[in-house]
Amino acid sequence: MLGDTIVAQASAAGSAERAVLRLSGPHAIAAAAAVFAPALPRARGQVDGALRGFGGALPALALVMVAPASFTGEDTVELHVPGSPLLVRLLLDELLRCGRDRGVREALPGEFTARACQNGRLDLAQAEGVLLLLHAADARAAAAATQWLRGGFGEAARALRLRLQDALALLEAGLDFTDGETGTVAAADWQRPLAAVEADLAALAASLPAAAPGGELLLLGRANAGKSSLANALADRGAALVDAVPGTTRDLLRIELAPGVAVWDAPGDLDDPAAADALALALRDRLAGRAAACLCVLDATAPTPPASALATPLPWAAVVWTKCDAAPVPDRLPAACAVRAAGVPVVATSARRGVGLAELRAVLARAATGGPADAGGPLRAAFAACAAAVARARTAGPLGDELVALELQAALRALDGVDGTHSPEQLLDRIYGRFCLGK
């Protein structure tokens, strides 16, 4: 809702040297003052200071950006603080508590970018560029995303809109006249631009990436911890190869559990991996950069913390005990897991007996509600709908110019929102619903 002040962590989840909390809205500067000293100016600038009220002087940095010269077009403050997940959570809670009377609330996914669009700082093509950049898998994808973000493709969409409007204007001008009358417009005059429009739409669509598995979850645990058996039990089918020999899983296997909910069964940690095992583990670690979260899998019969889960930058969606039919579940988590698991669901399961599976499926559904991020998806759909309408217009001539005009109007509606013009609510929901918090 415009007019209130929102806050969220804008940096990646997990431990790091620094973390960033972002506030945006009319009370952003006043709200940040509740946890930061010295006082923040109502002018653009950088302020070195410390966090207040956390048992000591914790060094921090505040960046102040005053409306309208900020990403969102609103007063914005970024707090750069030590990257402890616990500290970040305490800071967020304190900001929300102190800002309650000012209407400060946690941001929704994509809400910072949504505000940038609503305040005229971005169009929806540029907003999609933000998501494309977040999910870029290589330098080429990052370069394409940057071009979207800089507005180059928004300009291309606006040029397409103008050419479609010109064609429609010529067509409608001719509807008032019969052949031979003064004012008659030859069909070739409005048909000629449409072939080029189709080609340009195809080129724009081809510049978009394929869907990325941004809403999917990675199973991380030691070899022979029961990850494959767990994945098979969750899917209720023998999707993954299971064997008692550690290191049987060497491939990455995507297992869809429900629409928008999928897990990746991955190789487990080995103390002394062979060359082939090391390659499989390297592939697993490359995938980790694109997953939404991981499940830390612990074997109840040998509760050794998996090094991969402890080292990953991915947030933990849950801690899962396996083989609970073969050994009692320990009273507490291993000490190495305790900090990362703070506030995370812990589920005891038995793949053999089906224990805990319903509870774990519910946890997974909550963790992967967004499904694949599908960076570029709404734009791809908009361009496809526009191209289909233009193709129908090009072949509908013999059936009447009125039908052609309807198809060109449909093509223009398909571009609504892409170039900063009228933005239907459904398109807005699709655009922003795939973003993470803090973006």
Secondary structure as UniProt FT lines:
FT   TURN            2..3
FT   STRAND          5..9
FT   STRAND          18..24
FT   TURN            26..27
FT   HELIX           28..32
FT   TURN            33..35
FT   STRAND          36..37
FT   STRAND          45..51
FT   STRAND          58..65
FT   TURN            67..68
FT   STRAND          76..82
FT   HELIX           85..98
FT   HELIX           100..102
FT   STRAND          104..106
FT   TURN            109..110
FT   HELIX           111..118
FT   TURN            119..120
FT   HELIX           124..134
FT   HELIX           139..149
FT   TURN            150..151
FT   HELIX           152..174
FT   TURN            175..176
FT   TURN            179..180
FT   TURN            182..183
FT   HELIX           187..206
FT   TURN            214..215
FT   STRAND          217..222
FT   TURN            223..224
FT   HELIX           227..235
FT   TURN            246..247
FT   STRAND          253..258
FT   TURN            259..260
FT   STRAND          261..265
FT   HELIX           275..288
FT   TURN            289..290
FT   STRAND          293..299
FT   TURN            300..301
FT   HELIX           307..311
FT   STRAND          316..322
FT   TURN            324..326
FT   HELIX           335..338
FT   TURN            339..343
FT   STRAND          346..348
FT   TURN            351..354
FT   HELIX           357..367
FT   TURN            368..370
FT   TURN            375..376
FT   HELIX           377..395
FT   HELIX           397..399
FT   HELIX           401..414
FT   TURN            415..419
FT   HELIX           425..433
FT   TURN            437..438
//
